Amino acid sequence: MTLHQSSTKNCPHFPQCPSADAIDRDAAHVVVAHPEQGWSLLCNGVVIFEDLGEILPNGQILGARNVALVSVPLRRAS
């Protein structure tokens, strides 16, 4: 299976992994990990880098997210 052929319809996990165009796409299972190179391939075809940058199966490149914003806990309004 090539990167461009990956999709959630081929996902063997239950529940299925989020699709590559979903907001929570990073929650997909890791199918190939190369921590020594700083990247992992997710079940939905997304390549995620340790700096949180991503390459989507359609070739779109998403830059690294601001880690400070990603790790801030959400708080309820009182």
C-alpha positions in Angstrom: 0.0 0.0 0.0 1.5 3.3 -1.0 1.0 6.6 0.9 -1.6 7.8 -1.6 -3.7 4.6 -1.3 -4.1 4.8 2.5 -7.5 5.7 3.8 -9.8 4.9 6.6 -11.8 2.5 4.5 -8.7 0.2 4.7 -8.4 0.8 8.4 -8.5 -2.5 10.4 -9.0 -0.8 13.8 -12.2 -0.5 15.7 -13.4 2.1 15.9 -11.9 3.2 12.6 -9.1 5.8 12.7 -10.0 9.4 11.8 -9.6 10.2 8.1 -6.6 12.3 6.9 -8.9 15.3 6.5 -10.5 15.1 10.0 -9.5 17.6 12.7 -8.4 14.7 14.9 -6.4 13.0 12.2 -3.3 12.7 14.5 -5.3 10.2 16.7 -4.9 7.5 14.1 -2.8 4.5 15.0 0.9 4.5 14.1 1.7 1.9 11.5 5.3 2.7 10.9 7.5 4.5 13.4 11.0 5.9 12.8 11.8 7.9 16.0 15.5 8.0 15.1 14.5 9.9 12.0 11.7 11.9 13.7 8.6 10.7 11.8 5.8 8.2 11.9 3.2 7.0 9.4 -0.3 6.9 10.7 -3.0 4.4 9.6 -4.9 7.2 7.7 -1.8 7.9 5.5 -0.6 11.0 7.3 3.1 11.3 8.0 3.6 13.2 11.2 7.0 14.6 12.3 8.2 15.1 15.9 8.0 18.9 15.5 4.2 18.3 14.8 4.5 19.1 11.1 2.5 16.8 8.8 2.3 15.6 5.2 -1.2 14.6 4.2 -1.8 11.7 1.7 -2.8 14.3 -1.0 0.7 15.8 -0.7 -0.4 18.9 1.3 2.3 20.0 3.8 1.1 21.4 7.2 3.7 23.3 9.2 4.5 22.6 12.8 1.9 23.7 15.3 2.6 25.9 18.2 3.3 23.3 20.9 2.4 25.8 23.7 -1.1 26.1 22.3 -1.6 22.4 21.7 -0.7 21.5 25.3 -2.8 24.1 27.1 -5.6 22.5 28.9 -9.1 23.7 28.1 -11.0 25.3 31.0 -14.7 25.6 31.5 -16.2 29.1 31.8 -17.6 29.4 35.4 
